[in-house]
């Protein structure tokens, strides 16, 4: 059975409190194979929640110490302070929040629905244990949604990486591409930004928590599809966006992420907040080969349509149709509601897997502003929230103006220093890299022209083997105007979701009558998961927490812990010797488990 460390932790809780420090973990010295990465590329989701005890926000680590203080079931010990849940995922306390994590799930058709379902299973387990603790302690606990992190493997070999093709460059390019599609699919009117962080062997996309499972699946679908396709491009230069028919809002430069390294595209980086603007209003000037203003929904639709083949590769037919139904206006987005749904404030009770938010059922085509704004628990009205965001925008604009004035003032002094220092300054500038952490001074590299220029190579590679970009029906490169014509023509054959899929053609978004008809026909429904199987890696993690033993040769082993997401710790039943096995090794031994 999984080892229960609750008694040890309760004894430690009686000792004087000391600042918690990260250690090497309990399994640092266990011998076994070391796997730097899994054999298959994977995805995973993390969700963070603020904890309110009797209506007052608390730090769960300061109050409970460890998750085993409110979880009664025996848990597998992981490294540091996290624990493996019986549902296959993990839970731990991090920076004042409870964080729930899915196991790694290999990238395959249907993986985005699988990973979202798994996340909601972890949430349901934690919520159930908190409810049981409430009965024992006579207290009331609720989980307020905070953020969601979508993780996708970065598996480009080092030999194919370069100064303009690495995980940092990919994260910066994705910060431009993903902001609007993620905002339309999964954020709400009180969201403030969409971030992308390079995490070594993975890309992490950070966003507001989406309290509706269906909308979260749509968000995960667009994230995984775009990340994996852009990852295959031969260059991650941002200047590509000026030449490809992928609309991004002109003048938007992502800023430095608030936590760890990476970039965050906030509401004040846009000319006006995309989260409180009309999602269907054509008010956004975009870069690239576009000559008219676009709406947020059309920007998201055109972006997703460009990557539709990659999106379809990792989605199931239902998720694919759901995503494009939201982007076409056939199903509502949270940005169309009067305010953030109240389900955001009590996750696990007011929103669960298998349900649709009540605010999205029977949603009217035209959102009519209410006279009395909804008060969401204790966070004030939407008007007060917007006023606070406008103050932050004013501070950001003033700070940017001061930086520009300082930069202009420094130029004469630099020129007066003499020509002797120019080569040194140029060398230092080159060594610093093309992409800076702040993103404020980044300028697109000039496009190389000519028969073997970078424009021609990038367009061919970005649209080559899987033909996800500018590509004609006969296999030749098409002009941007031809691609725009194909987007509006809505070729059902290219947009079908595979077997059982439905056409995801790009409609004319300015046709109000057709929008109303579609909106009336496509009421949101729960995800039909009766045919959604478990992924291979998911089955491995469920075996690890099942309490079963593993036969290796003539010996039997019992799982006692996890070391990261790539290794499991086993204890030999005969003499207690511990050893590591990789998840890929366990995948080959699925028939060797003993009940």
Beta strands, then each sheet from edge to edge (+ up, - down):
strand 1: 42-53
strand 2: 56-58
strand 3: 76-77
strand 4: 83-84
strand 5: 90-94
strand 6: 97-101
strand 7: 105-106
strand 8: 141-153
strand 9: 193-198
strand 10: 202-207
strand 11: 248-249
strand 12: 255-256
strand 13: 263-266
strand 14: 286-287
strand 15: 549-552
strand 16: 555-563
strand 17: 567-572
strand 18: 578-582
strand 19: 593-594
sheet 1: 2+ 1- 6+ 5- 4+ 3-
sheet 2: 2+ 1- 7+
sheet 3: 2+ 1- 8+ 10- 9+ 13- 12+
sheet 4: 11+ 14-
sheet 5: 18+ 17- 16+ 15- 19+
end
